[in-house]
Amino acid sequence: MSGKMNEELTFADLDLSPEVMDALKKMGVKRPTTIQQKAIPLLMDNISVIAKAPTGTGKTFAFGIPILEYLNMDSKMVQALILCPTRELALQITTELKGLAKYIKGFRAAALIGGQSMRLQAEKVEKKPQVIVATPGRLLDMVQRKLVDISNIYTLVLDEADEMLKMGFINDIRKIMALTPSDKQIALFSATMPREIQNITWEFMSGSAEIDVMPKAEDHPDIDEYILECPEKDKLKTIVRIMAKEDLKKVIVFCNTKVQTTKVGQQLTSAGVSARILHGDCSQRERNRVMDLYRADKFDVLVATDVVARGIDVDDIEAVFNFDIPKENELYLHRIGRTARAGKQGKAFSLVSYLERPRMEEIIRYTKVDPKPYEL
């Protein structure tokens, strides 16, 4: 029954402004995901939220919509600050917010991130953005140089808090919190809740609402999922055959290890498929270069590990292949969520060897997905 109720809950039920509704319609976004259904009403009610939610479940709209709904367009102050671990994520969030605010006249958002000119970013701040999306180190640097003022914000969002912790940003986050108003609204999103994150919630977020969202298949709507029983040695030629049969020009192939990623990338190239690889050992500069080429359609197949999947946000990925079945259930939904972005359709193919069958069956039970057998 509850599934049916969720199906019927629309953005219209959330009492949103015509501008935001028009933007959602333009983007082809029809139904709020689970995290959006739970978080938007609370955040619009000025309640702070601690949300345990995996990547790929629609978090940006969950915190972005309430921020846009209360903006005072006459104010010259920064009204919302969104902190996130990587520059890719900061740019992705900024782009999504601008899309959501397409019909809000005068809306401005600025991304303040490492690896870009401080002077150029200071110029963005001078244009009086209502929302700043930042990585913690660069933001602190700019605050200390008096290039940006966060002393009057209404809302602070900590996105992928566990990733910021892993990257050593916890002390920067504490410093930033001390520079913002004590009565601000806080929205914390994290896929896991390690002790250090819990400490922050106890210290700064007493009385907050807690949301725990398990990833659900219906939060990734327009994806046709397929499963193929396939011996390990045949996986590569199977991918090449499916790409030819489906006429696929832009795909991601996920592997579980750096070694496998390199091997698959080399084998695809040998098979005449244009491919590049991304894994944790690639430098930031190399990642940016590969992603720029991928967005510009300079090659067909990106072979990647889960480590870098968080930074991959490309609207026109046609299909995802699981060369290796992911080790964690949630990673399956995160991977397939790389396709069917921005209201488009996508396909996901899982190549399952004999030894991987139990792992795949566990994923199907946990995520309630229903992949269909694929006939080659």
N, C-alpha and C positions, 0 to 999 in steps of 0.2 A: 504493500500500500504506500509506504513512504517513498518508494521509487517513483510511483505514479505522481505523488504530490510534487516531488522534485521536478519531474518532467514538465509539469504544468506551470511551475513558477517561472515567470518571465521578468525581464528588466522593468516592464511596465508596473509590476507588483511592487517594485522597490522605490517607487515615487521619485523618479529621476527627472532632471530638467529636460526640456525639449532639445536643447543643444547637445547634451550627452546622448540622448536617445537617437537623435539624427546621426551622430557620429557612429554609434554602434550599428545602426542600420546600414550606413554607408560601408562599414567594414564587413558586413555580412555576419555579425555576431548575434545569434538569435536567443541563446539561452544562457543564463548565468551558470558557471561551474559551481561545484559544491562549496569551494572556499569563498567564492563571490556571494553566494546565497547566505552564507553564515556571517561573513565579515562586514559586508557593506552596511546592513542595517545597524550594527553595533557602532561602527566608525561614524556613520551619519548621525548617530545619537550622542556623539562626543565621548564615547566610552573607549578606553585604551584596550588593546587586544594583544594577546599572546597566541600566535597561531603556529601550530606544528603542521607544516604542509610541505610536501615535496615540490621540487621544481617542475614546471610544466603543467601546473594546475590552474593557471590564470591569476596568479597573485598580483601582478601589476595592476590589473583592472580592479582587484579587490581593494587595494589601498588608493589607487589613482582616482577612481570615480568619487569617493567621498571627499578627497582633497579638492577636486574640481568643483564639487557642489557647494562648498562653503567659501570659495575664494572671494575676497573683497577686491574687485577690479579697480577700485579707486585708490587702494593703498600702494605705497611705493616700497613696502617692506617685503623681505623674504618671508613667506607664510608657511611653507612646508619644506622640510629637508629630508631627502631620502638617501640613506647611506647603503652602499653595497660593496662587495669585495673586489670586483674587477672592473677594469675600464670598459670591457665589452658589455658587461651587464648594465653599467651606468648609461652607455650610449643606447642600448636596447630599450631601457626604461624610458629614457628621454624621448626617443622616437615614438614609443607607444603612447606616452602622455600627450605628445603633440597631435597624434592621430585622434585621440579621444577628445581633445580640445579644439578640434578643427573648426567648430562653429562658435567658439567662445572668443569674441572679439578682444584683442589686446592681450591674449594669453602668451606668456613667455616662460620657457623652462631652460635652464642652463646646466650642462654637464661639466663638472670640475674634476678632472682626472689627471693622474700622473702620465708622463710621456707626451704631454702637449704643452705648448708655450703658456707660461704663466701670464704673460702680457695679453695674449689673445683671450684667455679666460677672464682676466680682469675686465676686459672690454665687454664681454658678455654680461658680467655682473652689473656694469654701469648702465646697462639697458633695463635694469630693474625687473629681473625675472621674479615671478611669484613663487616659483618652485625651483629648488636646486637639487640636482642628483649628483652625488659625489662619492669618491673613494675617500676613506677617513684621513689618510696621510696628506693628500693634496688639500682637502678642506681645512684641516688644522693649520697647515702652512699658510693658506690664504687668509684665514681668520687672524693668525698672529701678525701678519703683515698689514692688517686692517684693510684688506681688499674686499672682504665680505663680512656682513653683519648677520649673525643668526640669533640675536638676543630677543627677537620678537616673534619667533615662529609659533604657529598653533600646533603643528603636527610634526613629529619625528618618526620616520619609518626606518627600521633596521631590517634590511632584506638580506636573506641568506646569512643570518647571524652566526651560524655554526661555521660557515666558510670564512667569515671575517675573523673568527676566533682562531681557526687553523692557520690563517695567514698572519697572525700576530698583531691584530688590530685592537685587541681588547682594551688596552690602556688608552689608545687614541679615542675609542668610543666613550670611555668614561670621561675623558677631558672634554669631549664635544658635548656630552650630556650636561656637564657642569656649566657650559657657556650658554645653554638654552633656558627658557623660562621653566620654573619649577611646576607650573600648572599646565604644561603642554600635554597634548594627547600623544601617546606612544603606540605605534603598531610594530610589533616584533614578529618577524616570520623566520622560521628555521625548520629545516628538514629533520634535525635531531635536536635534543635538548641536553647537551652536556652540562656538567655542574657549573662551569663558569657562566654559561648563559642563564641558568636558573638563578645564580647569585645576582645577576643584573636585574632579572625580573623581580626578585624579592626586594632588592634595594630601591629600585626606581618605579616599580609598577604594581604596588599593592592595590587591590581592588579591581584589577583588570579582568576582563572576560577571557576565558581560555577556550580555544578552538583546536580540535585535533582532527585533521582531515586525512583520511586514508585515500590514496589515489584511486580514482574510479574510472572505468573504461569510458563511461559516457561523458567524462570531462574532456575526452579527445574525440569529438564527434565524427568528423567526416574522413575516417581512416578505414580503408578496406584491409583487414588483417588476414594474412595467409601463413600457413605452416607447411613446410616440406620436410619429409623424412629424407635425410641426405647423408651418405657417408662422408666423413671428414675430407677425404681425398677428392670428392666430387664437388665440394662447395663452390670453389672458384668458377669452374666452368658452368655451374648452375646459375650463378649470378650473371655471368656474361650472356647466357641463353635467355634468362628472364628479361634482362635489359633490352635485348634485341626484340623479343616477342612483344613486350609492352611499349617499345619505343621510348625508353626512359633516357633522359639526357642530364638529369641532375639528381644524384642520389648520394646518400651517406651509407657507408658500410661500417658497422660497429664491431670492434674486436675487444677482447678482455685485457690484452697485454700489449705493451710497446713492441715486443718482439714480433708478435703476430701481426700487428698493424704494419710494421715495416715489410714483413714477408708478403702479406696480401697486396700491399701497394705495389711491390716489385712484380708480383705475378700478374696483376691486372695490366700493368704497363707492358709486360712481355706479351700479354694476350691482345695487345693493340688498343686497350682502353686507356683514355687519358685520366690519370689519377694522381692525387697528392695525399700525403699523410699528415696527421696531427696527433701528437701525444705529449705527455707531461714533460718530456725532455726537450721539446721544441722551445726555443726562446720566444719571448713576447713579440719580438720583431718578426720572427719567422711565422708565428701564428697569424699576426696581422697581415703579412704578405700573402699567405695561403688563403686567408678568408677574403681578402680583397679580390684575388684572382677568381675565387669560387663565386663570389657575388657577381662578378663581371662575366660569368660563363666561359672562363678560359680553360676549364677542364670539367669532366663529367662526374667523376667519383671522388668523394672525400672519404678517406679511410681514417677512422678516429677511435680513440679510447673514450671511456666515460669521463675521464678527467677533464677533457676539453669540451665535452658536450654542452656544458652550461653556457659557454660563450657563443654557441652557434645559434644565431637567430637570422635565418634567411627565409623570406616569404615563399619562394617558389620551389622548394625541395619536393620532388615528385614522389620519392619513395625512400624508405629506410630498409636496410638489410641487417639482420642480426646474424653475422658470420659466426660469432660465438654467442651462445645463449647467456644473458647477463647473470652474474653471481647473486644479485639482489633483486627481489621481486619488483620493487619500486623503479629500479633502473629500466625495466622493460617499458613502463609507461612513459618514463622520461625520454627514452630513445625514440619511441614511435611518435611522441609529441613534437619531434623536430619537423615532421611533415604536417600537411594540412594546416599551415599557419594562415592567419588573416582570412579565415573563412573559405580557404581553398580546400580541395580534396587531396587525399594522399593515399599511398599504399605502404604496407609494412610486410616484409617477408622474413620469417624466422626459419633458418636452416638448421634442422635438429638431427644431430648424429645419434646413434644408438645409446651412447653413454649420457647424452644430454636429455634424453626423454624424461627421466624423473624430475629434473630441474624445470623443464618446460611445463610439465603437468602441475607442478607446485605454483608456477607463475599464473597459470590459467585459473587455478582454484582461488588464489589470493586476490587477483586483480579482477576476476569475473569477466575477463575478455573471452571472446569466442572466435579464435582464428579459424578460417576455413581451409580445408586441404587445397593445395594448388596443383593443378594438372599442367605439366609441361608438354 
